[in-house]
């Protein structure tokens, strides 16, 4: 594997430059994704996935997805999710490793898929039904396959660091793309809304979410001494750049989530290291330094934007009044309430995948709105089976969590699962990386696996 042959710092610098180059040659992202996918399939089958290349390649592709979309490369919108699903399936089919399958997750997907196919076939024409199923179920499919692949998969701590590195490198490419494409700070016109100019012309929520996941991986590795990047200076520099670019998008969901999850990780770290005062002190010191850096970036950008950054994130206006909850969540609270009304009117099968967009309008929402909250979408579009699938999605990890014995495994589960659920509350299953992280949370450390 190439990332094992060269220093991570060099690879990250190269990826930053490649991302900047995509601004001038957008088709390069198309070739990049296609080449990685073909090479990964070939290497996975050739080596029988003995080195876990399917998982590493899936992590890399999940990071490239944002860059391919931002650049307008022409790559089919859902290609990455299906590509990751196929790659992990091939990896499981060819490898000699045998493990137990997480049956509840299979029922989660089957409960969404089978009724959804029936409903879509009766509502849409065949091409429209395929489009709706592809858009709404590609994310759950990716989540399901990733969970089956990583469930109880024995890995070493160094392999977790490598997986994070494969996720992080294309995120840095997206950072390079944003740096090269976005106008200078003084030229950006900021308002109380999310900013498309600072997001490279693409959806600010998705851009900020991926940048936020990069921050989380670096914070996790910094706390638990994973050598995702060996240089501490490089780690701090990346956190600064990711935070800077993420805050400029004015996307609350993408940036608030890493802050909250980082506090949760810090609390868990202090709890598990409570006997060793020196480690707690060092961990708190590191967290304080990172927190101070983030606060300074926020203060500086807030001044540069005329306090608009503060008003955006804290839901206030210059006259001191606070915006309502629905306004603060950009209409998502109203979407949740509308989805609940749709569910109560169609409790058995729901209205079918994709029909929620039209049913929300008929049930009082002011416009045709695609799904933003996966949890409420599952209720309105899949009915009682969607409710059962939602219970599986949330309770199955809880069951596994209490069976884990090491602090590392538990902290990894908390980081991956909470970031995935946060993402689902504002961007449904639009990107593959949160779905992949859901599956990654179920790995087990190799030493503990063979001991048991």
C-alpha angles and dihedrals in degrees: 000000000000097000089060093056101053133045112272091231091061092047091050091050091049091049091051090054092045090053090051089050091056088067089068098035107031092175088066089076090056092052091043095055094041093049093049091048095049093044091048093051091048095048093044093055094040094052096033085237091283092146093045092247091153091063094044092048091048089053090050094048091049089058093046092054094081094048092050091052097042093051095051088233094165094247111148109264097241097033096108095054092049091042092053091046092051093045094052091045090053089048092054093046097052102037121092093221114112122200141160115272120232098242096186090063090052089054089048091060096038090051089055099039109047100050089039092058091049094048095045092049090056096045106037136041114257097265091045092047090052091049093049094046091046094050098043102035103036089083095050089046091053091047092049096049092044090052093050091048098048099033108124089342106160111232136162123242089249089057091054088053089051092050089053090048091054089051093046101050096065089042086060087051088056087050090053090049092052092047093052098041105037117086122244116286092251091055097053116099108219125200135166090279134078111284121238094181092062090044096062091257092297132106109302093210094058094041093050092044093057092044088049091052088053089053091049093051091051093048091048092049091046093053096044096037096243110166097228084140118008097210113080088202090058091050091052092045092052092048089051094050094044092048092047094050093041094053091048090063088065087220109147098188095053095050105033091057096062090047093053094042091048090056089050091051091048091051091050091047091052091048096050093043095043093119093053106064094183093058092047090050092049092046093049091046092052091047091048092052092049091045092050091051091050091048092050091050090050092049093048094048091044090056091046092052095046094252091304091121090058093046091049097050098038097041096237136130130217091261091059099251120131124232119240123262093255091050091047092052091047093246096312094119089058090048090054092051091046091050089052090053090050090049093051090051092047105028100153108053101356120224096292134257112311095008091097088077090065098033092056089060092048090050095055108279110138097235145012102281128183118223114287101163112055094196095058092038090059089056099046098041101034104029121201092351088056089053091052090047089051091053090051092048092055105030100043093065089047090055091050093044093063090051094056115100106191127074089224093059093046094049091047090052092050093049096047098040099043092047089050093049092046089052091050091055093064108016104027107212099322096132130048100219097074088047090051091049090054088059093041090059090072098063119116129214111259096231093052091044095057092040090058 
